[in-house]
Amino acid sequence: MFQDILNSTAHRNSPLPHGPWLMMQQWRQILFMHQRLPQRTVEPHLPPGLELDTYEGDAWISVIPFRVSKVRLRGLPPIPFLNSFLQVNVRTYVKRNGKRGVYFFSLDADKLPAVVGARVATLPYYYADISMKMRDGTVSFRSERKGGKQPGFLSGVYQPTGERFYPEKGSLENWLLKRYFLWTYKNGKLYRCGIHHKKWELQQAEAEMEQQVLAPFLYNGVIGADSPAHYAACQTTLIWMIRKEG
């Protein structure tokens, strides 16, 4: 399976990261909720060294709830207790030295050891109480961050609609999801991580979010109901080691 993923590279706009991959994760029941924002709203929240990437002159924020499963380190069996958990990400789109990727404002997960390990690896994870239920093709999702220092809340339902499709070159979907680098920032230093997976297979999605408080610069903390949303049933992803930028 891993070699099949590694051999599927025609959709990438950059070579695979150097060296062996470190971790595998399978992502399931993924919702992408996207919000267009003025550049001036997002740019002040980026760390030094990253440039905001834009589509038709605007910045974009995405909120992504999903299930993580089959987590394993290279050459090892699945990690007991940590091989499955729920997560919600908030990200924007950036570039550096010609490479396009994402910058995470937050990642919430419901397994504390996963949160602690990821924070050591420079990722801005938060521990949250999260539930996900799927019934008749509709996913109910609720996440509430624990601790209270930085509130984070997401609650609602979503479901795929229409036929599956692959994003076309030049489309908004392709621009949003063709991202194989992520950057983090900790203690005044910038870090980069490479990932790889097969081309996204998507469906349009309908999402009804009762409440969102995840990024302070979103209007009232909410992504608009008329904003584009996409659903992916499953994606197996290989992740390389996070490295400090030179």
C-alpha positions as a Markdown table, in Angstrom:
| # | Residue | x | y | z |
|---|---|---|---|---|
| 1 | Met | 0.0 | 0.0 | 0.0 |
| 2 | Phe | 2.8 | 2.5 | 0.9 |
| 3 | Gln | 4.6 | 2.0 | -2.3 |
| 4 | Asp | 1.4 | 2.5 | -4.3 |
| 5 | Ile | 1.0 | 5.9 | -2.6 |
| 6 | Leu | 4.6 | 6.8 | -3.1 |
| 7 | Asn | 4.4 | 5.9 | -6.8 |
| 8 | Ser | 1.4 | 8.2 | -7.3 |
| 9 | Thr | 3.0 | 11.6 | -7.8 |
| 10 | Ala | 1.7 | 13.0 | -11.1 |
| 11 | His | -0.7 | 15.3 | -9.3 |
| 12 | Arg | 2.1 | 16.9 | -7.2 |
| 13 | Asn | 3.7 | 20.3 | -8.1 |
| 14 | Ser | 6.9 | 19.4 | -6.2 |
| 15 | Pro | 9.0 | 16.3 | -5.6 |
| 16 | Leu | 8.5 | 14.0 | -2.7 |
| 17 | Pro | 10.2 | 15.2 | 0.5 |
| 18 | His | 13.8 | 14.0 | 1.1 |
| 19 | Gly | 14.4 | 10.9 | 3.2 |
| 20 | Pro | 11.9 | 8.2 | 4.4 |
| 21 | Trp | 8.4 | 9.1 | 5.6 |
| 22 | Leu | 8.0 | 8.9 | 9.4 |
| 23 | Met | 4.2 | 8.3 | 10.0 |
| 24 | Met | 1.1 | 7.1 | 8.3 |
| 25 | Gln | -2.4 | 8.3 | 9.1 |
| 26 | Gln | -5.7 | 7.6 | 7.5 |
| 27 | Trp | -8.2 | 10.5 | 7.5 |
| 28 | Arg | -11.9 | 9.7 | 7.3 |
| 29 | Gln | -15.3 | 11.6 | 7.0 |
| 30 | Ile | -13.4 | 14.8 | 6.2 |
| 31 | Leu | -15.3 | 18.1 | 5.9 |
| 32 | Phe | -13.5 | 21.1 | 4.4 |
| 33 | Met | -15.4 | 24.4 | 5.2 |
| 34 | His | -13.8 | 27.4 | 3.4 |
| 35 | Gln | -14.1 | 31.1 | 4.0 |
| 36 | Arg | -12.8 | 33.9 | 1.8 |
| 37 | Leu | -11.3 | 36.8 | 3.7 |
| 38 | Pro | -9.5 | 40.0 | 2.9 |
| 39 | Gln | -5.7 | 39.7 | 3.0 |
| 40 | Arg | -5.4 | 42.4 | 5.7 |
| 41 | Thr | -7.6 | 40.2 | 8.0 |
| 42 | Val | -5.3 | 37.2 | 7.9 |
| 43 | Glu | -1.8 | 38.5 | 7.2 |
| 44 | Pro | -1.1 | 40.0 | 10.7 |
| 45 | His | -1.6 | 36.5 | 12.2 |
| 46 | Leu | 1.2 | 34.8 | 10.2 |
| 47 | Pro | 4.7 | 34.3 | 11.6 |
| 48 | Pro | 7.8 | 35.9 | 10.1 |
| 49 | Gly | 9.1 | 34.0 | 7.1 |
| 50 | Leu | 5.7 | 33.0 | 5.6 |
| 51 | Glu | 3.9 | 34.8 | 2.8 |
| 52 | Leu | 0.1 | 34.7 | 2.5 |
| 53 | Asp | -1.0 | 32.7 | -0.6 |
| 54 | Thr | -4.1 | 34.1 | -2.2 |
| 55 | Tyr | -6.7 | 33.0 | -4.8 |
| 56 | Glu | -8.1 | 35.8 | -7.0 |
| 57 | Gly | -6.6 | 38.3 | -4.6 |
| 58 | Asp | -8.1 | 37.0 | -1.4 |
| 59 | Ala | -7.0 | 34.9 | 1.6 |
| 60 | Trp | -8.8 | 31.8 | 2.6 |
| 61 | Ile | -9.4 | 30.0 | 5.9 |
| 62 | Ser | -10.5 | 26.4 | 6.2 |
| 63 | Val | -12.1 | 24.6 | 9.2 |
| 64 | Ile | -11.7 | 20.8 | 8.9 |
| 65 | Pro | -13.3 | 18.2 | 11.2 |
| 66 | Phe | -12.5 | 14.6 | 10.6 |
| 67 | Arg | -11.5 | 11.2 | 12.1 |
| 68 | Val | -7.9 | 10.0 | 12.2 |
| 69 | Ser | -7.3 | 6.3 | 12.2 |
| 70 | Lys | -4.7 | 3.6 | 11.5 |
| 71 | Val | -1.9 | 5.8 | 13.0 |
| 72 | Arg | 1.5 | 4.1 | 12.9 |
| 73 | Leu | 5.2 | 4.9 | 12.8 |
| 74 | Arg | 7.2 | 3.6 | 9.9 |
| 75 | Gly | 8.1 | -0.1 | 10.4 |
| 76 | Leu | 6.0 | -0.4 | 13.6 |
| 77 | Pro | 2.4 | -1.7 | 14.2 |
| 78 | Pro | -0.4 | 0.7 | 15.0 |
| 79 | Ile | 0.1 | 2.7 | 18.1 |
| 80 | Pro | -2.0 | 1.3 | 21.0 |
| 81 | Phe | -4.7 | 3.8 | 22.2 |
| 82 | Leu | -3.4 | 6.5 | 19.8 |
| 83 | Asn | -4.2 | 4.8 | 16.5 |
| 84 | Ser | -7.6 | 6.5 | 16.3 |
| 85 | Phe | -8.8 | 9.9 | 17.4 |
| 86 | Leu | -11.0 | 12.8 | 16.3 |
| 87 | Gln | -9.6 | 16.2 | 15.2 |
| 88 | Val | -10.6 | 19.6 | 13.9 |
| 89 | Asn | -8.1 | 21.9 | 12.1 |
| 90 | Val | -8.1 | 25.6 | 11.3 |
| 91 | Arg | -5.7 | 26.6 | 8.6 |
| 92 | Thr | -4.8 | 29.2 | 6.1 |
| 93 | Tyr | -2.8 | 29.1 | 2.8 |
| 94 | Val | 0.8 | 30.2 | 2.6 |
| 95 | Lys | 4.0 | 30.0 | 0.6 |
| 96 | Arg | 7.7 | 30.2 | 1.2 |
| 97 | Asn | 10.6 | 30.1 | -1.3 |
| 98 | Gly | 8.3 | 28.9 | -4.1 |
| 99 | Lys | 6.6 | 26.1 | -2.1 |
| 100 | Arg | 2.9 | 26.3 | -1.4 |
| 101 | Gly | 1.4 | 24.8 | 1.8 |
| 102 | Val | -0.7 | 25.5 | 4.9 |
| 103 | Tyr | -0.2 | 27.2 | 8.2 |
| 104 | Phe | -2.2 | 25.9 | 11.1 |
| 105 | Phe | -3.7 | 28.3 | 13.6 |
| 106 | Ser | -5.0 | 25.4 | 15.7 |
| 107 | Leu | -5.5 | 21.6 | 15.7 |
| 108 | Asp | -7.8 | 20.1 | 18.3 |
| 109 | Ala | -7.8 | 16.4 | 19.2 |
| 110 | Asp | -9.5 | 14.2 | 21.8 |
| 111 | Lys | -6.5 | 12.1 | 22.9 |
| 112 | Leu | -4.2 | 13.9 | 25.4 |
| 113 | Pro | -1.1 | 11.9 | 24.6 |
| 114 | Ala | -1.4 | 12.8 | 20.9 |
| 115 | Val | -1.8 | 16.5 | 21.8 |
| 116 | Val | 1.2 | 16.5 | 24.1 |
| 117 | Gly | 3.4 | 14.6 | 21.5 |
| 118 | Ala | 2.3 | 16.9 | 18.7 |
| 119 | Arg | 3.0 | 20.1 | 20.8 |
| 120 | Val | 6.5 | 18.8 | 21.4 |
| 121 | Ala | 6.9 | 18.5 | 17.7 |
| 122 | Thr | 5.9 | 22.2 | 17.4 |
| 123 | Leu | 2.3 | 21.7 | 16.2 |
| 124 | Pro | -0.3 | 24.0 | 17.9 |
| 125 | Tyr | -2.5 | 21.2 | 19.2 |
| 126 | Tyr | -5.2 | 21.6 | 21.9 |
| 127 | Tyr | -7.0 | 19.0 | 24.0 |
| 128 | Ala | -10.7 | 18.9 | 23.3 |
| 129 | Asp | -13.8 | 16.9 | 24.1 |
| 130 | Ile | -14.9 | 15.7 | 20.6 |
| 131 | Ser | -17.7 | 13.4 | 19.4 |
| 132 | Met | -18.6 | 12.2 | 15.9 |
| 133 | Lys | -21.6 | 10.1 | 14.8 |
| 134 | Met | -22.6 | 9.0 | 11.3 |
| 135 | Arg | -26.1 | 8.0 | 10.5 |
| 136 | Asp | -27.7 | 7.6 | 7.0 |
| 137 | Gly | -24.7 | 9.4 | 5.5 |
| 138 | Thr | -25.0 | 12.5 | 7.8 |
| 139 | Val | -22.1 | 13.2 | 10.2 |
| 140 | Ser | -22.8 | 14.9 | 13.5 |
| 141 | Phe | -19.7 | 16.6 | 15.0 |
| 142 | Arg | -19.1 | 18.4 | 18.2 |
| 143 | Ser | -15.8 | 19.7 | 19.6 |
| 144 | Glu | -15.2 | 21.8 | 22.8 |
| 145 | Arg | -11.7 | 22.7 | 23.8 |
| 146 | Lys | -10.7 | 22.0 | 27.4 |
| 147 | Gly | -8.8 | 24.3 | 29.7 |
| 148 | Gly | -10.5 | 27.6 | 28.8 |
| 149 | Lys | -7.4 | 29.7 | 28.1 |
| 150 | Gln | -8.1 | 29.8 | 24.3 |
| 151 | Pro | -11.8 | 28.9 | 23.7 |
| 152 | Gly | -12.5 | 26.6 | 20.8 |
| 153 | Phe | -16.0 | 25.2 | 19.9 |
| 154 | Leu | -17.5 | 23.6 | 16.9 |
| 155 | Ser | -20.9 | 21.9 | 16.6 |
| 156 | Gly | -23.1 | 20.9 | 13.7 |
| 157 | Val | -23.9 | 18.3 | 11.0 |
| 158 | Tyr | -22.6 | 17.7 | 7.5 |
| 159 | Gln | -23.1 | 15.4 | 4.6 |
| 160 | Pro | -21.8 | 14.8 | 1.1 |
| 161 | Thr | -23.9 | 15.7 | -1.9 |
| 162 | Gly | -23.6 | 14.8 | -5.6 |
| 163 | Glu | -21.1 | 12.7 | -7.5 |
| 164 | Arg | -17.5 | 12.2 | -6.6 |
| 165 | Phe | -14.9 | 14.2 | -8.6 |
| 166 | Tyr | -11.3 | 15.1 | -8.8 |
| 167 | Pro | -10.4 | 18.8 | -8.6 |
| 168 | Glu | -9.6 | 20.3 | -12.0 |
| 169 | Lys | -6.4 | 22.3 | -12.6 |
| 170 | Gly | -6.9 | 26.0 | -11.9 |
| 171 | Ser | -10.1 | 25.4 | -9.8 |
| 172 | Leu | -10.5 | 26.7 | -6.3 |
| 173 | Glu | -10.8 | 23.1 | -5.0 |
| 174 | Asn | -7.4 | 22.3 | -6.6 |
| 175 | Trp | -5.8 | 25.4 | -5.2 |
| 176 | Leu | -7.1 | 24.7 | -1.7 |
| 177 | Leu | -6.3 | 21.0 | -1.5 |
| 178 | Lys | -3.1 | 20.7 | -3.5 |
| 179 | Arg | -0.9 | 21.3 | -0.5 |
| 180 | Tyr | 2.0 | 19.1 | 0.5 |
| 181 | Phe | 3.8 | 21.2 | 3.0 |
| 182 | Leu | 2.8 | 22.6 | 6.4 |
| 183 | Trp | 4.6 | 25.2 | 8.5 |
| 184 | Thr | 4.6 | 25.7 | 12.2 |
| 185 | Tyr | 6.2 | 28.4 | 14.4 |
| 186 | Lys | 7.5 | 28.0 | 17.9 |
| 187 | Asn | 9.9 | 30.0 | 20.1 |
| 188 | Gly | 10.8 | 32.3 | 17.3 |
| 189 | Lys | 11.7 | 29.5 | 14.8 |
| 190 | Leu | 9.9 | 28.3 | 11.7 |
| 191 | Tyr | 9.5 | 24.6 | 11.0 |
| 192 | Arg | 8.4 | 22.7 | 7.9 |
| 193 | Cys | 6.8 | 19.3 | 7.4 |
| 194 | Gly | 6.2 | 17.4 | 4.1 |
| 195 | Ile | 3.3 | 15.1 | 3.4 |
| 196 | His | 2.1 | 13.0 | 0.6 |
| 197 | His | -1.1 | 11.3 | -0.5 |
| 198 | Lys | -3.0 | 10.4 | -3.6 |
| 199 | Lys | -5.1 | 12.9 | -5.4 |
| 200 | Trp | -8.2 | 14.1 | -3.5 |
| 201 | Glu | -11.5 | 12.5 | -4.5 |
| 202 | Leu | -14.2 | 14.9 | -3.4 |
| 203 | Gln | -17.9 | 15.5 | -3.2 |
| 204 | Gln | -19.7 | 18.8 | -2.7 |
| 205 | Ala | -20.9 | 19.1 | 0.9 |
| 206 | Glu | -23.8 | 20.6 | 2.9 |
| 207 | Ala | -22.8 | 21.8 | 6.4 |
| 208 | Glu | -25.0 | 23.3 | 9.1 |
| 209 | Met | -22.9 | 24.6 | 11.9 |
| 210 | Glu | -24.7 | 25.6 | 15.0 |
| 211 | Gln | -21.7 | 27.4 | 16.5 |
| 212 | Gln | -18.1 | 28.0 | 15.7 |
| 213 | Val | -15.6 | 29.8 | 17.9 |
| 214 | Leu | -12.2 | 28.7 | 16.5 |
| 215 | Ala | -10.4 | 31.7 | 15.0 |
| 216 | Pro | -10.8 | 35.2 | 16.6 |
| 217 | Phe | -10.5 | 37.0 | 13.2 |
| 218 | Leu | -13.4 | 35.1 | 11.6 |
| 219 | Tyr | -16.5 | 37.3 | 11.5 |
| 220 | Asn | -18.2 | 36.4 | 14.8 |
| 221 | Gly | -16.1 | 33.2 | 14.8 |
| 222 | Val | -18.3 | 31.7 | 12.1 |
| 223 | Ile | -17.7 | 30.5 | 8.5 |
| 224 | Gly | -20.6 | 31.6 | 6.3 |
| 225 | Ala | -23.4 | 29.2 | 5.4 |
| 226 | Asp | -22.9 | 30.1 | 1.7 |
| 227 | Ser | -19.2 | 29.4 | 1.7 |
| 228 | Pro | -17.9 | 26.4 | -0.3 |
| 229 | Ala | -17.7 | 23.1 | 1.5 |
| 230 | His | -16.3 | 19.7 | 0.3 |
| 231 | Tyr | -16.3 | 16.2 | 1.7 |
| 232 | Ala | -13.8 | 13.4 | 1.3 |
| 233 | Ala | -14.6 | 9.9 | 2.5 |
| 234 | Cys | -11.0 | 8.7 | 3.1 |
| 235 | Gln | -7.4 | 9.7 | 2.5 |
| 236 | Thr | -4.3 | 7.7 | 3.5 |
| 237 | Thr | -1.4 | 10.1 | 4.2 |
| 238 | Leu | 2.3 | 9.7 | 4.7 |
| 239 | Ile | 4.1 | 12.3 | 6.9 |
| 240 | Trp | 7.7 | 13.2 | 7.0 |
| 241 | Met | 9.7 | 14.5 | 9.9 |
| 242 | Ile | 9.3 | 18.1 | 10.9 |
| 243 | Arg | 12.5 | 20.1 | 10.4 |
| 244 | Lys | 13.6 | 23.6 | 11.3 |
| 245 | Glu | 13.8 | 25.9 | 8.3 |
| 246 | Gly | 17.3 | 27.2 | 7.4 |
